[in-house]
Amino acid sequence: MDWRMRYYMRKYKMKHKLQLPILLLGTIMLILVSKKVLTFFKADAHRGHFNHIHPRKVNIIMNLEIPQSQLESLKTVYEYTCAEHFEKKLNYRIKTKPSLDYYRHNCNSQYKDVALLIVFNTAHYEVIPLLENMYRPSFPKILYCGPEEIPQNILKWFNISFISYGKSTEHHPDGAANYECLTMAFSLRLNVTGYIFLGDDVMFYFWNLNFPKNDIWSSPQSIGDLSRRITKECTYNRGLKDWFCPVAKWPWWADYRFEILEALGSLKDLSKVSPVVQECLGNLIYRNGAHNRVNRGYADIYFVPIRYANEFIELSTIFWQHRVWLEIAVPTILNCIADRRPHVLPGKSIDDYSELRNQPWVHYPDHMDKVFFHPAKLGPVIDQSQDHMYYFCDIVMPEIIKNTKENCI
């Protein structure tokens, strides 16, 4: 045999002798690395999503309440903001300056044990002084939540409680998963009856609310059927005792279809080991009429009692990990955990995206007998837009002051 042939045959045998040990070594290393990665993700899942994905920046004062001296100083903010309002009224010899009593916790408010969680989708923290004027006299306990850090000048002048969900999720609209704020609020384990989740641009007419503190309530909801490629929205026809499911026109169904189905798949897997998830799926099937049906609705205002804290944390973590849009995740979670269907809040939300959407005075007084109106941006008040200042100073604040006093027992 030619020496060249013997050389190549020897090299070939050597190569294949080494392949098996290398293959075994590679397999062992892969198993070890996979085990380590799996352990890492299990540990992360145990700690909860908001502790390792987003930094949580916390500024919490005792029991969420501000000192009396700070509450009284809000009167100065109101008078400065609405200076023209007071001057105009005084010219008519009608003294309408707010009584100092409005800025004192000297009444037995029905909301003294409820925390108001005010949530920002974008960091418009300059409106916090106005929000304090509107709600602090009736809600001693207020917690703010939003993206990024809060400016130090706000904390300097207002010693408020604030938590952050870091930055908005990449490739998603601002505040797409802002329900993480309630998850974090529940994790603080504060001594409250429950949390009212309120968007910063929601006008809250709390005096019109018949407040059921033991039950969940939310805005009106619809039911989406994802069993086929084209999503349908279903309602139950009591007369025909059947479900009516036309094709859905709501755009977010298509945008978040994959995320929803992924979340439902996770729920089905976890239902084998989690009683909370198992009950969740059972409630959805019973209330929505079939498998693969979830809820959707406005997620700008809702209330969850503290007794549902653990259930909300567990389910919101799953929906957040799959990046489910807030207007699908929140209504679905609330239907999952509630003992009965959530109470429906009467309110008005403007779906018209013309210039009328940002002109709340146009819709007044159509919504004053309701519990909420959305949107009502406060930024233009800071910028001294005359129409917005008129709405805030001449309509909203006088109504809030009057009803705050009337609700004192």
Summary of the structure (lengths in Angstrom):
residues: 409
radius of gyration: 27.4
end to end distance: 109.9
largest distance: 121.8
contacts: 1227
relative contact order: 0.13
helix: 49%
strand: 15%
